[in-house]
Amino acid sequence: MVIKFLILLFGELACSSAVIFIKASHEHPILLAAYRLFVAAIALTPAYISAMRAQPEYRILRGLRQAFLPGALLALHFISWIIGARMTPSANASLIVNLVPVVMPVFLIVMFRESLTRAELVGTIVAMSGTAMLFVTDFNLSRAYFLGDAVCFLSMLFFGFYLILARKNRQNGSIWLYVVPVYAIAGVICFVIALAFVSPIKPYTLGDIAIIAALGLIPTVVGHSILNYSMLHVRSQVVSIMSLTQFIFAGISGYFFFREIPDRMFYVVSLLVCAGSLISFDLFANRAKR
């Protein structure tokens, strides 16, 4: 169980790097989302082909139909996330877009008739208590940040629905048979929408290409794939609570890369997030079943 926890924590660390690459890029946000997804899908194609050969009963068209809804949700999440991440500090963006513990219980009840256990509920309350303080602080200090926070909150709703579908669609037997079509479909949706705003035919610098590649490989191939994997092997609410740790990683990265100095609220919220994560992990460590 500890190994699964460490894998999930590593995935959260990888996902948290997205805000750094997004802020460093000057590419149109929707086109950037499309490129990010295309890189991930292409990079994982060998794994997809290998998994498909290992399961002769797998049908490509069925897999694409299954991946369409989560792919569309992922596309909407990435588009709104990139826009919101450029409108608010890195720590805020990463925290708000990972407020999935707020909506995950609703998804669990509606889709699986599953309620939270006592420890999950306590962990959720502790981890989320700092979030309310952050929202109030931002609204009072900066309306501009509040608008960015609102966009990130909308992105979080798309993210939560996308995550829970990974658990619902786990019958493929291989994570690659699920995530690769999801990334490909999401990339196509983003690319088609981007064509209405910007032309992809233009010169790209090596810096642009490097950022796009890093965004596709680190937070997407590594980060999102681990999140989808964890939804199959870890309690769903534990995964959503652990996603809040991205706030801490992003806040530290924002300081080193963009000199975004965290205020005292960052440390308060970080402590609450860590406490809530540890509480939920203690439950998971002692219960192997969902």
VEXTI-921084 format. One line per field, with one value per residue: residue number from 1; x, y, z of N, C-alpha, C in turn. Coordinates in pm, 1 decimal. Layout:
<sites>
vopa = c(NUM  ...)
n_east = c(X  ...)
n_north = c(Y  ...)
n_up = c(Z  ...)
ca_east = c(X  ...)
ca_north = c(Y  ...)
ca_up = c(Z  ...)
c_east = c(X  ...)
c_north = c(Y  ...)
c_up = c(Z  ...)
</sites>
This chain:
<sites>
vopa = c(1  2  3  4  5  6  7  8  9  10  11  12  13  14  15  16  17  18  19  20  21  22  23  24  25  26  27  28  29  30  31  32  33  34  35  36  37  38  39  40  41  42  43  44  45  46  47  48  49  50  51  52  53  54  55  56  57  58  59  60  61  62  63  64  65  66  67  68  69  70  71  72  73  74  75  76  77  78  79  80  81  82  83  84  85  86  87  88  89  90  91  92  93  94  95  96  97  98  99  100  101  102  103  104  105  106  107  108  109  110  111  112  113  114  115  116  117  118  119  120  121  122  123  124  125  126  127  128  129  130  131  132  133  134  135  136  137  138  139  140  141  142  143  144  145  146  147  148  149  150  151  152  153  154  155  156  157  158  159  160  161  162  163  164  165  166  167  168  169  170  171  172  173  174  175  176  177  178  179  180  181  182  183  184  185  186  187  188  189  190  191  192  193  194  195  196  197  198  199  200  201  202  203  204  205  206  207  208  209  210  211  212  213  214  215  216  217  218  219  220  221  222  223  224  225  226  227  228  229  230  231  232  233  234  235  236  237  238  239  240  241  242  243  244  245  246  247  248  249  250  251  252  253  254  255  256  257  258  259  260  261  262  263  264  265  266  267  268  269  270  271  272  273  274  275  276  277  278  279  280  281  282  283  284  285  286  287  288  289  290)
n_east = c(81.0  196.8  370.4  193.4  90.6  319.9  365.6  138.7  183.0  412.3  300.1  132.6  321.8  439.6  217.8  186.4  381.3  276.1  165.1  389.5  511.9  303.2  281.6  528.8  510.6  414.9  226.5  -94.4  -360.4  -551.5  -449.2  -209.6  -298.1  -392.5  -155.2  -14.8  -164.8  -146.7  126.2  141.0  -27.5  105.8  353.8  280.0  181.6  329.4  303.4  29.5  -18.5  119.6  -30.9  -273.1  -214.9  -175.1  -425.8  -637.8  -912.9  -985.0  -1145.7  -1100.2  -1281.4  -1479.8  -1328.4  -1267.7  -1521.9  -1579.7  -1388.7  -1461.6  -1631.8  -1479.7  -1254.4  -1353.4  -1419.8  -1167.0  -1045.4  -1194.2  -1125.9  -843.6  -834.2  -976.0  -821.6  -564.3  -619.4  -714.1  -488.4  -313.4  -416.3  -403.0  -201.7  47.9  27.9  -236.8  -385.8  -319.9  -414.7  -693.8  -782.9  -759.5  -957.5  -1108.4  -1191.3  -1419.9  -1626.7  -1606.9  -1733.6  -2002.4  -2005.2  -1936.3  -2155.9  -2367.9  -2285.0  -2183.5  -2313.6  -2175.7  -2059.7  -1868.9  -1621.3  -1572.7  -1309.1  -1225.6  -1401.2  -1326.7  -1060.5  -1108.5  -1247.9  -1053.4  -845.2  -978.7  -1049.7  -862.6  -890.1  -1123.7  -1045.0  -853.0  -1005.3  -1164.2  -965.7  -848.4  -1067.1  -1107.5  -865.6  -790.9  -970.8  -906.6  -752.0  -950.5  -1126.9  -965.2  -940.2  -1205.0  -1232.8  -1053.2  -1187.9  -1413.1  -1276.5  -1191.5  -1427.5  -1473.6  -1245.1  -1286.1  -1507.5  -1394.2  -1194.3  -1343.6  -1459.9  -1252.1  -1241.2  -1489.6  -1459.9  -1286.2  -1270.8  -1113.2  -872.9  -614.3  -430.4  -329.3  -485.2  -695.5  -616.1  -467.3  -645.1  -814.6  -645.6  -585.8  -838.3  -913.6  -710.0  -766.8  -1016.1  -945.2  -769.0  -931.8  -1107.8  -921.2  -847.8  -1031.6  -943.1  -668.5  -389.8  -216.0  -4.8  289.9  605.5  807.1  1000.6  1293.0  1269.5  989.8  909.6  1038.3  907.6  645.2  685.6  776.7  551.7  371.2  491.8  573.8  368.7  148.6  184.0  322.9  209.6  -86.8  -142.3  -66.0  -253.5  -491.9  -434.4  -418.5  -681.7  -790.7  -682.3  -667.7  -862.0  -1115.8  -1173.6  -946.3  -753.5  -844.1  -812.9  -536.8  -461.5  -462.8  -212.4  -65.4  -83.9  105.2  350.5  339.3  339.0  595.3  749.9  663.1  778.3  1056.8  1078.9  928.1  942.4  725.3  626.9  512.3  245.3  162.2  -66.5  -29.8  134.3  -26.7  -245.4  -104.3  -20.1  -268.0  -356.3  -161.1  -210.9  -475.2  -431.6  -264.0  -435.3  -633.2  -473.0  -393.1  -624.6  -643.4  -413.2  -480.6  -691.6  -760.2  -959.3  -1213.1)
n_north = c(-119.9  120.7  160.2  213.4  451.3  615.0  611.0  746.2  994.4  1073.9  1100.6  1318.6  1514.3  1527.2  1616.8  1870.2  2022.0  2122.8  2382.0  2543.4  2504.2  2594.9  2867.2  2947.8  2926.2  3092.3  3025.3  2997.9  2925.3  2714.5  2583.5  2506.4  2321.8  2124.3  2042.6  1943.7  1717.8  1567.1  1507.3  1342.1  1127.8  1029.4  958.0  747.3  560.5  321.3  165.4  135.7  -13.7  -248.3  -335.1  -378.4  -590.6  -784.5  -831.8  -971.9  -962.0  -702.5  -415.8  -157.7  48.8  28.8  95.8  361.2  479.1  445.3  611.3  863.7  1047.8  1090.9  1194.2  1430.2  1571.9  1596.4  1758.6  1997.5  2051.9  2096.1  2319.7  2523.3  2518.4  2600.7  2861.0  2969.8  2930.9  3123.8  3350.0  3373.9  3332.9  3068.2  2881.5  2921.4  2850.4  2577.1  2471.2  2525.8  2401.6  2147.6  2088.4  1864.9  1689.0  1809.5  1763.9  1496.0  1313.4  1346.7  1250.5  985.5  891.8  926.3  773.4  530.0  466.2  495.8  583.6  815.4  710.3  744.0  831.5  923.8  1134.0  1302.7  1356.5  1489.3  1720.0  1844.7  1889.8  2053.0  2275.8  2480.5  2573.4  2725.6  2949.8  3051.3  3126.1  3332.9  3516.7  3583.4  3705.1  3932.1  4067.3  4082.5  4127.3  4052.2  3818.1  3663.4  3617.1  3457.2  3243.7  3153.1  3054.3  2843.7  2690.2  2604.6  2447.2  2250.3  2110.0  1980.3  1821.5  1653.5  1497.2  1372.5  1219.0  1034.4  881.9  725.0  524.1  407.1  310.0  84.9  -166.3  -242.6  -366.3  -286.4  0.7  152.8  103.6  255.0  527.8  626.7  646.2  835.5  1061.1  1111.8  1169.9  1392.2  1566.0  1605.1  1734.1  1972.1  2077.5  2123.0  2316.9  2515.7  2599.5  2789.1  3016.0  3054.4  3008.0  2709.0  2694.6  2824.4  2972.5  2792.5  2812.7  2650.8  2660.4  2682.8  2432.1  2263.9  2326.4  2248.2  1973.8  1896.2  1958.5  1776.6  1532.2  1520.0  1625.3  1504.8  1243.6  1112.7  1221.3  1240.8  983.9  829.0  918.1  820.0  546.9  518.5  563.4  319.7  155.4  269.5  412.8  629.6  883.4  922.6  955.9  1198.6  1373.6  1361.9  1494.1  1757.5  1810.7  1904.7  2176.1  2253.3  2169.6  2323.9  2582.2  2602.8  2564.1  2785.0  2990.9  2953.5  2962.7  3182.1  3376.0  3410.7  3492.1  3310.8  3391.4  3412.5  3260.0  3049.9  2867.5  2792.7  2670.7  2466.4  2306.8  2213.6  2071.2  1869.9  1742.4  1649.6  1474.1  1281.5  1176.5  1057.1  874.0  707.5  569.0  435.5  279.2  87.2  -41.7  -244.6  -272.4  -104.1)
n_up = c(0.0  72.0  -138.0  -349.1  -256.5  -267.8  -542.6  -631.1  -506.6  -644.3  -896.6  -850.5  -802.8  -1057.4  -1207.1  -1096.0  -1216.1  -1445.7  -1434.9  -1432.5  -1684.9  -1843.4  -1775.4  -1865.0  -2134.3  -2439.8  -2612.9  -2776.7  -2554.8  -2606.2  -2828.3  -2718.9  -2530.6  -2704.6  -2836.0  -2618.1  -2549.8  -2785.1  -2791.0  -2565.9  -2642.4  -2870.4  -2760.0  -2597.0  -2769.4  -2853.5  -2616.8  -2614.3  -2849.6  -2783.9  -2561.1  -2687.7  -2858.7  -2670.1  -2584.4  -2768.1  -2791.1  -2767.4  -2905.1  -3129.5  -3211.4  -3017.5  -2796.1  -2857.7  -2851.0  -2582.9  -2475.5  -2551.0  -2399.6  -2149.3  -2281.6  -2399.6  -2168.3  -2053.7  -2244.1  -2215.4  -1952.5  -1970.9  -2143.3  -2001.2  -1771.9  -1852.9  -1932.6  -1689.2  -1525.4  -1613.2  -1512.9  -1242.9  -941.3  -931.4  -715.5  -625.5  -856.4  -888.9  -649.0  -653.6  -889.0  -813.1  -631.9  -614.5  -405.3  -308.1  -489.7  -553.4  -364.1  -438.7  -703.9  -647.8  -500.9  -683.4  -909.1  -813.4  -583.3  -345.7  -29.1  174.3  409.2  765.7  826.5  575.2  541.9  754.1  678.0  437.2  523.0  681.5  493.3  309.9  450.8  449.0  192.9  174.8  316.5  142.5  -82.1  27.1  102.0  -147.8  -278.3  -129.7  -157.8  -429.1  -710.9  -965.9  -938.0  -829.3  -1041.9  -1205.4  -1029.4  -1032.6  -1293.9  -1279.7  -1094.0  -1237.7  -1420.8  -1249.1  -1197.8  -1442.0  -1435.1  -1212.4  -1293.6  -1512.7  -1386.1  -1228.1  -1422.2  -1506.9  -1321.5  -1363.7  -1621.9  -1621.5  -1726.8  -1938.7  -1882.0  -1923.3  -1855.2  -2060.0  -2284.4  -2226.4  -2153.7  -2374.0  -2607.9  -2485.2  -2448.0  -2717.6  -2835.9  -2680.2  -2758.4  -3032.7  -3014.8  -2880.4  -3070.2  -3296.1  -3192.6  -3139.0  -3393.6  -3463.0  -3347.6  -3375.8  -3598.5  -3657.6  -3823.5  -3832.1  -3737.7  -3500.5  -3210.8  -3072.4  -2801.8  -2768.2  -2864.7  -2683.8  -2442.3  -2501.6  -2544.7  -2290.2  -2137.5  -2239.9  -2176.5  -1899.1  -1695.2  -1819.4  -1964.5  -1754.7  -1508.1  -1538.0  -1630.2  -1413.1  -1226.6  -1340.2  -1326.9  -1049.4  -977.0  -1021.2  -832.2  -583.4  -322.3  -435.1  -318.6  -167.2  -365.9  -473.8  -257.6  -222.7  -452.3  -386.7  -288.4  -494.4  -490.5  -301.1  -415.3  -651.7  -549.8  -436.6  -667.4  -815.5  -673.3  -717.2  -998.1  -1093.0  -904.8  -736.6  -442.7  -173.7  52.5  405.1  421.2  243.7  380.1  591.9  460.8  331.7  546.9  637.6  413.9  399.8  643.4  606.1  392.5  507.4  698.9  538.2  401.6  607.6  653.6  405.8  414.2  594.1  489.1  233.9  50.8  -147.3)
ca_east = c(0.0  285.6  423.4  88.9  84.8  436.0  342.3  40.1  248.2  499.4  212.2  88.3  437.0  451.2  106.6  203.8  473.3  202.6  146.2  517.1  527.2  197.2  318.6  650.1  476.7  336.8  138.4  -237.1  -391.1  -622.2  -354.4  -112.9  -363.7  -395.4  -19.7  17.8  -232.9  -91.1  255.9  115.5  -83.0  211.4  455.9  227.6  131.2  389.1  241.7  -107.4  -11.3  159.7  -145.5  -375.7  -173.1  -189.1  -568.7  -695.5  -1056.4  -1005.0  -1193.5  -1059.8  -1398.0  -1542.2  -1241.1  -1283.1  -1652.5  -1567.1  -1298.6  -1505.7  -1677.4  -1366.2  -1167.7  -1414.7  -1406.1  -1026.7  -1020.3  -1251.5  -1044.9  -715.4  -855.5  -1008.7  -709.9  -455.7  -665.6  -717.0  -353.7  -246.0  -489.0  -390.5  -72.8  63.3  -23.2  -382.7  -437.4  -304.0  -501.5  -835.2  -814.1  -756.8  -1059.0  -1192.8  -1257.5  -1550.4  -1728.4  -1591.8  -1838.8  -2126.4  -1987.5  -1936.0  -2293.3  -2451.7  -2241.3  -2150.7  -2386.1  -2070.0  -2046.4  -1738.5  -1604.3  -1549.5  -1174.0  -1223.2  -1474.7  -1241.7  -948.8  -1159.4  -1279.2  -927.3  -773.8  -1054.7  -1072.8  -774.5  -935.2  -1221.1  -968.7  -787.4  -1106.2  -1201.0  -850.9  -834.3  -1176.7  -1089.8  -742.8  -773.3  -1079.4  -844.9  -720.8  -1075.5  -1176.8  -882.7  -978.8  -1334.8  -1207.7  -990.2  -1291.1  -1486.8  -1187.5  -1190.9  -1547.6  -1444.7  -1141.3  -1344.7  -1589.3  -1298.1  -1128.5  -1432.4  -1484.8  -1142.1  -1282.3  -1604.0  -1418.8  -1164.9  -1283.3  -1021.9  -766.2  -485.9  -444.3  -291.7  -598.1  -791.5  -567.5  -419.4  -758.4  -863.2  -556.1  -598.3  -967.2  -906.1  -622.4  -839.3  -1117.9  -876.1  -711.1  -1041.5  -1152.5  -813.1  -843.6  -1120.5  -879.6  -527.2  -338.7  -100.3  102.4  372.6  736.9  818.8  1139.5  1330.0  1212.8  848.2  899.1  1081.2  802.5  532.9  724.8  779.9  413.9  306.7  554.8  583.6  240.1  44.0  219.6  354.6  114.4  -226.1  -150.8  -61.9  -382.8  -588.7  -396.8  -452.0  -826.8  -825.3  -619.0  -673.4  -995.6  -1132.0  -1163.7  -806.0  -685.6  -883.3  -749.2  -393.8  -441.2  -441.3  -70.3  -8.4  -78.2  232.5  457.2  331.7  377.8  741.3  802.8  633.6  877.2  1187.5  1077.7  865.0  956.2  595.5  653.7  389.7  219.5  146.1  -178.4  21.8  186.0  -141.5  -317.9  -17.1  -27.2  -399.3  -359.4  -78.4  -280.7  -587.2  -378.8  -215.3  -551.9  -695.7  -379.8  -397.5  -738.8  -612.1  -308.6  -536.7  -805.1  -721.2  -1075.0  -1283.2)
ca_north = c(0.0  236.7  179.9  279.7  589.2  686.5  627.3  853.0  1119.7  1109.1  1148.3  1453.4  1601.8  1545.1  1701.2  2007.6  2094.5  2176.9  2526.5  2607.7  2503.1  2678.8  3007.5  2975.1  2924.1  3203.6  2967.2  3012.5  2821.2  2597.8  2511.6  2444.7  2202.8  2022.5  1990.0  1866.2  1588.9  1493.0  1455.6  1230.0  1015.2  974.3  895.9  623.4  471.0  186.1  92.5  105.6  -123.8  -368.0  -379.9  -426.3  -723.3  -877.6  -855.7  -982.5  -933.6  -557.3  -357.2  -17.7  137.6  28.0  172.4  503.0  523.3  451.2  720.3  993.7  1138.6  1138.8  1275.7  1562.6  1637.7  1631.3  1872.8  2115.2  2077.8  2154.8  2453.5  2616.8  2518.1  2683.8  3000.1  3011.3  2931.2  3246.4  3462.6  3371.3  3274.5  2923.6  2805.7  2929.9  2774.2  2434.2  2430.9  2531.1  2303.0  2016.1  2082.3  1750.3  1629.1  1871.1  1706.5  1350.9  1238.8  1351.9  1156.1  849.1  855.5  918.8  672.2  400.7  452.2  476.9  694.9  830.8  657.1  849.2  886.5  1001.5  1258.0  1388.4  1401.1  1586.4  1844.6  1908.6  1937.3  2155.1  2393.5  2587.0  2623.4  2832.0  3068.9  3104.3  3193.5  3458.3  3606.8  3632.5  3793.6  4059.2  4135.4  4102.0  4077.0  3988.6  3681.3  3591.8  3572.1  3342.8  3133.7  3101.8  2973.3  2719.9  2611.4  2539.1  2343.8  2143.0  2028.7  1892.4  1728.4  1554.6  1404.7  1295.1  1121.5  927.5  795.2  628.1  409.9  342.8  244.4  8.8  -304.0  -272.2  -453.6  -217.2  145.9  215.5  92.7  359.3  665.7  671.8  703.1  956.0  1172.0  1139.9  1235.4  1524.8  1646.9  1642.0  1833.5  2098.7  2128.5  2174.6  2442.3  2614.1  2651.3  2904.8  3130.7  3072.5  2915.2  2632.7  2705.9  2939.1  2925.7  2756.6  2810.3  2530.6  2678.0  2648.1  2286.5  2200.8  2344.3  2163.0  1835.2  1875.3  1961.9  1652.3  1414.5  1514.0  1623.3  1429.2  1102.0  1062.0  1262.9  1200.2  837.9  775.8  946.7  723.0  418.1  519.6  553.3  178.0  78.0  344.8  469.1  749.1  1006.2  937.6  1014.3  1338.8  1450.5  1369.8  1590.0  1889.0  1832.5  1978.5  2315.0  2274.8  2159.0  2436.7  2702.6  2601.5  2586.1  2922.7  3078.9  2939.7  2993.8  3309.9  3464.5  3432.4  3466.9  3272.5  3463.3  3323.7  3169.8  2932.4  2771.7  2741.8  2577.4  2351.8  2220.0  2150.0  1974.3  1756.5  1671.7  1577.8  1364.7  1176.8  1112.2  969.3  765.7  614.0  482.1  349.0  184.4  -18.5  -101.8  -272.7  -270.6  22.1)
ca_up = c(0.0  77.2  -273.3  -426.9  -208.0  -321.4  -686.0  -643.6  -470.2  -756.8  -1002.9  -815.4  -825.4  -1202.0  -1251.1  -1047.8  -1303.7  -1560.3  -1423.7  -1464.7  -1830.7  -1900.9  -1757.4  -1941.7  -2277.0  -2492.5  -2713.9  -2750.1  -2454.9  -2658.7  -2913.0  -2627.6  -2475.2  -2810.9  -2854.9  -2498.2  -2558.3  -2898.1  -2746.9  -2474.9  -2717.6  -2956.4  -2675.2  -2538.6  -2874.2  -2844.4  -2505.7  -2658.2  -2946.4  -2710.1  -2481.3  -2780.3  -2904.2  -2557.9  -2564.2  -2902.3  -2787.3  -2764.1  -3028.4  -3133.9  -3217.5  -2885.3  -2707.7  -2890.0  -2798.6  -2437.4  -2438.9  -2602.2  -2293.4  -2069.0  -2365.5  -2411.0  -2037.8  -2036.6  -2331.3  -2150.7  -1833.4  -2007.9  -2199.7  -1892.9  -1677.1  -1905.8  -1925.8  -1549.3  -1467.0  -1653.3  -1454.4  -1097.5  -902.6  -951.9  -601.5  -628.1  -969.7  -862.8  -539.1  -690.0  -990.9  -747.9  -526.3  -647.2  -288.5  -285.5  -578.5  -565.5  -293.5  -517.1  -813.4  -593.0  -463.7  -803.4  -1005.2  -752.9  -456.0  -245.8  64.7  237.0  543.8  863.8  811.1  451.2  567.2  837.6  595.7  340.8  593.2  721.9  375.0  239.5  534.2  404.2  63.8  198.7  355.2  23.6  -163.5  93.2  93.1  -284.9  -313.8  -60.0  -195.1  -572.2  -794.1  -1083.5  -898.5  -804.3  -1171.2  -1242.9  -941.0  -1077.1  -1413.8  -1232.8  -1026.0  -1344.9  -1472.3  -1150.0  -1215.7  -1555.5  -1392.1  -1123.2  -1372.5  -1593.2  -1299.2  -1184.5  -1537.1  -1514.5  -1238.7  -1427.2  -1746.8  -1592.8  -1772.5  -2049.3  -1835.9  -1938.0  -1844.8  -2187.7  -2375.9  -2187.0  -2153.7  -2505.3  -2682.2  -2417.1  -2483.4  -2860.6  -2858.8  -2619.7  -2841.8  -3154.3  -2977.1  -2853.6  -3194.3  -3379.1  -3131.3  -3152.4  -3530.5  -3472.2  -3283.2  -3409.3  -3699.1  -3609.5  -3923.4  -3795.2  -3690.0  -3360.0  -3165.2  -2996.4  -2668.0  -2777.2  -2881.4  -2559.3  -2342.4  -2542.2  -2519.5  -2145.3  -2089.1  -2279.5  -2118.8  -1752.6  -1624.2  -1888.2  -1973.7  -1620.8  -1405.9  -1559.4  -1640.8  -1276.7  -1163.7  -1391.8  -1269.0  -906.9  -962.4  -1028.7  -725.0  -458.0  -301.3  -518.1  -239.9  -128.4  -482.0  -488.0  -149.4  -252.9  -560.6  -327.6  -262.2  -607.6  -446.2  -231.5  -515.4  -744.7  -477.7  -426.7  -802.7  -853.5  -610.3  -780.0  -1140.7  -1124.7  -789.4  -674.6  -300.7  -102.4  176.5  520.2  396.8  174.6  476.7  667.3  374.9  308.2  664.7  640.1  305.1  441.3  750.9  547.2  310.8  597.1  759.8  438.9  372.9  719.9  624.4  291.7  452.1  675.9  420.2  96.5  -37.2  -161.7)
c_east = c(85.5  341.1  320.5  74.4  199.0  422.3  245.1  102.0  340.5  416.8  162.3  200.9  452.8  341.3  127.1  296.5  401.6  192.8  273.8  535.3  423.2  233.5  441.6  621.4  394.9  240.7  -8.0  -281.4  -458.8  -530.5  -249.4  -171.0  -364.6  -257.8  20.9  -41.0  -179.5  44.0  236.5  66.4  23.5  314.6  409.7  173.2  197.0  329.1  99.6  -109.2  24.7  43.3  -255.1  -341.8  -190.3  -334.9  -638.9  -844.4  -1086.9  -1046.7  -1169.2  -1180.0  -1470.3  -1459.3  -1253.1  -1416.2  -1646.3  -1485.5  -1351.7  -1545.7  -1561.9  -1269.6  -1221.0  -1400.6  -1261.6  -991.1  -1072.2  -1172.0  -914.1  -731.4  -881.5  -894.7  -597.2  -493.8  -660.8  -579.7  -276.5  -309.7  -472.5  -255.8  -70.6  2.1  -175.7  -441.2  -431.9  -394.0  -646.3  -870.6  -812.3  -851.8  -1156.0  -1255.8  -1394.5  -1658.3  -1720.2  -1698.4  -1970.7  -2119.2  -1996.6  -2077.0  -2379.0  -2415.0  -2218.5  -2227.2  -2288.7  -2056.3  -1905.6  -1737.0  -1574.7  -1412.2  -1161.6  -1291.8  -1391.3  -1125.1  -991.0  -1184.3  -1151.1  -856.2  -844.8  -1074.2  -984.8  -819.4  -1033.3  -1149.7  -902.8  -885.6  -1141.7  -1088.9  -837.2  -944.4  -1158.4  -970.9  -732.4  -888.6  -1023.6  -810.7  -847.8  -1134.8  -1097.7  -915.3  -1110.0  -1319.5  -1146.2  -1090.8  -1376.9  -1405.3  -1184.2  -1312.0  -1530.2  -1345.3  -1197.9  -1427.2  -1499.9  -1232.1  -1219.1  -1464.7  -1372.7  -1175.5  -1397.9  -1561.3  -1293.4  -1167.5  -1190.5  -909.7  -628.6  -509.2  -417.1  -404.9  -705.9  -734.9  -523.2  -534.2  -814.5  -777.3  -572.7  -727.3  -966.5  -819.8  -692.0  -943.5  -1053.9  -824.2  -818.6  -1092.3  -1048.0  -809.0  -932.5  -1054.7  -737.5  -486.6  -217.8  18.3  179.4  507.4  734.8  967.2  1166.7  1275.3  1065.0  830.5  935.0  972.5  683.4  564.1  723.0  639.4  340.3  360.8  545.1  446.2  132.8  76.0  243.8  242.2  -26.0  -240.9  -147.9  -193.8  -488.7  -561.9  -441.0  -602.7  -874.1  -778.9  -622.4  -815.2  -1004.4  -1115.6  -1021.3  -726.4  -717.7  -821.2  -600.5  -364.7  -416.4  -294.3  -1.8  4.8  56.7  348.5  459.0  373.3  529.4  803.8  780.1  731.9  1010.4  1189.0  1025.0  872.0  820.9  609.7  523.4  370.5  195.8  32.9  -132.4  65.6  73.3  -216.0  -235.1  -23.0  -159.5  -411.0  -279.6  -148.7  -396.4  -541.5  -332.4  -329.7  -614.7  -604.5  -376.9  -514.5  -702.3  -510.3  -365.6  -658.3  -771.0  -837.0  -1135.8  -1399.4)
c_north = c(126.6  266.6  252.4  425.4  671.3  710.3  742.8  988.6  1167.4  1161.3  1288.9  1554.8  1630.0  1637.2  1846.8  2089.2  2160.7  2328.4  2602.5  2615.3  2591.8  2825.7  3044.2  2982.2  3047.2  3156.0  2991.1  2896.9  2697.6  2515.3  2442.3  2318.4  2089.2  1959.7  1901.8  1725.9  1503.9  1431.1  1333.0  1107.3  948.1  899.6  761.5  524.9  332.5  102.5  50.8  -14.3  -254.7  -423.9  -436.6  -566.1  -827.5  -911.8  -859.6  -949.2  -784.2  -505.8  -206.0  76.4  143.4  109.3  321.8  556.9  539.2  572.5  857.8  1091.1  1183.1  1223.7  1416.9  1640.1  1681.4  1752.6  2001.3  2152.9  2147.3  2296.6  2554.7  2628.0  2608.9  2831.7  3050.0  3021.6  3057.7  3369.8  3471.5  3309.3  3122.3  2841.6  2805.5  2840.4  2624.9  2386.7  2422.2  2424.5  2161.3  2008.9  1967.0  1685.5  1688.3  1799.9  1554.0  1273.5  1236.9  1252.4  1012.1  802.1  833.5  799.0  534.9  371.8  428.3  601.4  700.3  763.2  773.1  914.5  969.2  1134.7  1354.6  1443.9  1506.1  1721.2  1919.1  1968.7  2054.5  2281.6  2510.7  2649.2  2737.8  2961.4  3133.6  3180.9  3329.2  3560.4  3665.7  3731.3  3930.5  4138.6  4165.4  4041.1  4006.7  3843.8  3599.9  3539.6  3451.0  3221.1  3069.9  3013.5  2839.5  2629.9  2536.9  2424.3  2224.2  2052.0  1931.5  1783.2  1617.1  1450.9  1314.4  1186.0  1004.7  832.5  693.1  504.9  334.6  261.0  160.0  -132.8  -338.4  -367.3  -392.7  -67.5  213.5  208.5  196.0  500.3  714.0  721.5  829.3  1076.6  1211.2  1215.6  1376.9  1618.3  1694.4  1749.2  1969.9  2161.1  2189.6  2308.4  2551.4  2676.4  2773.1  3031.8  3158.1  2971.2  2841.2  2640.8  2835.0  2886.7  2896.8  2752.6  2679.4  2538.0  2640.3  2496.6  2214.4  2209.8  2254.5  2016.4  1804.7  1871.0  1832.6  1531.0  1409.1  1515.2  1537.7  1280.3  1043.4  1093.0  1208.8  1049.1  774.0  802.2  847.0  583.6  411.1  510.4  408.6  100.5  146.7  399.4  606.7  877.7  1029.8  1001.4  1162.2  1425.9  1468.1  1470.6  1730.5  1915.6  1903.9  2126.9  2346.2  2272.1  2280.2  2566.8  2713.8  2628.7  2729.1  3021.4  3074.2  2984.6  3134.0  3411.2  3504.0  3392.6  3431.5  3357.0  3362.0  3222.4  3041.3  2825.9  2711.7  2636.2  2451.1  2253.3  2144.6  2043.0  1849.8  1674.3  1589.5  1458.8  1249.2  1102.1  1013.3  851.7  664.3  517.9  383.5  242.8  66.6  -86.7  -122.2  -259.8  -131.3  26.9)
c_up = c(0.0  -61.2  -360.1  -385.5  -266.6  -471.6  -709.3  -611.5  -582.1  -874.4  -976.2  -836.8  -974.7  -1254.5  -1212.4  -1136.3  -1420.3  -1553.8  -1458.7  -1616.0  -1898.3  -1891.1  -1840.0  -2091.5  -2315.3  -2601.3  -2675.5  -2660.2  -2511.9  -2748.8  -2828.0  -2566.2  -2577.7  -2828.9  -2737.1  -2507.5  -2673.1  -2860.8  -2658.5  -2551.0  -2804.4  -2872.9  -2621.4  -2642.4  -2871.5  -2731.6  -2541.4  -2752.5  -2876.5  -2629.0  -2570.5  -2831.7  -2793.7  -2529.7  -2700.0  -2906.0  -2786.3  -2901.7  -3027.0  -3130.6  -3083.1  -2785.8  -2730.7  -2838.4  -2647.5  -2393.6  -2476.5  -2491.6  -2203.9  -2150.2  -2380.1  -2280.8  -2013.0  -2122.1  -2267.5  -2025.8  -1870.1  -2061.5  -2089.0  -1792.1  -1724.0  -1899.6  -1781.9  -1487.4  -1501.9  -1589.6  -1303.1  -1061.6  -912.9  -839.4  -601.1  -735.9  -940.4  -750.5  -585.4  -792.2  -934.0  -628.3  -548.4  -523.5  -259.7  -365.9  -589.1  -488.1  -369.6  -632.4  -764.1  -558.5  -587.4  -890.4  -943.7  -623.4  -341.0  -159.3  122.0  372.7  638.3  845.4  683.2  470.4  649.3  756.1  495.5  407.2  630.8  601.3  309.0  321.6  493.1  273.8  79.7  236.6  235.0  -64.1  -103.4  81.3  -46.1  -321.1  -250.1  -111.3  -343.5  -649.9  -917.5  -1053.1  -880.0  -934.6  -1220.2  -1158.6  -986.9  -1200.8  -1374.2  -1161.7  -1128.3  -1403.3  -1378.2  -1165.5  -1332.5  -1514.0  -1304.4  -1197.2  -1456.4  -1509.2  -1264.6  -1298.9  -1555.2  -1432.2  -1303.9  -1549.1  -1728.8  -1648.6  -1887.2  -2008.6  -1847.4  -1933.1  -1978.0  -2288.9  -2344.3  -2208.3  -2291.6  -2593.1  -2618.4  -2454.0  -2629.5  -2890.8  -2801.4  -2703.8  -2968.3  -3124.6  -2953.6  -2982.7  -3283.9  -3323.9  -3149.9  -3291.3  -3549.7  -3417.9  -3330.4  -3515.9  -3643.9  -3704.8  -3899.3  -3747.7  -3539.7  -3323.3  -3092.5  -2854.1  -2664.4  -2781.7  -2751.7  -2451.8  -2373.6  -2512.0  -2370.1  -2087.5  -2123.5  -2206.7  -1966.3  -1684.6  -1690.4  -1893.5  -1834.5  -1522.2  -1425.2  -1572.2  -1502.9  -1204.8  -1210.0  -1336.4  -1122.1  -883.8  -968.1  -906.4  -588.0  -444.0  -367.8  -438.2  -192.4  -242.8  -493.8  -379.2  -176.7  -364.5  -507.3  -298.1  -377.8  -574.5  -381.7  -330.0  -607.9  -676.9  -464.8  -563.0  -848.9  -793.4  -684.5  -925.9  -1171.6  -1011.3  -731.5  -527.1  -229.1  22.9  288.5  500.4  328.3  274.2  559.9  586.8  350.1  424.8  670.1  531.5  342.6  548.7  695.8  464.9  398.0  663.8  662.3  405.0  485.0  702.1  514.5  329.9  530.3  612.6  275.0  0.3  -41.9  -66.1)
</sites>
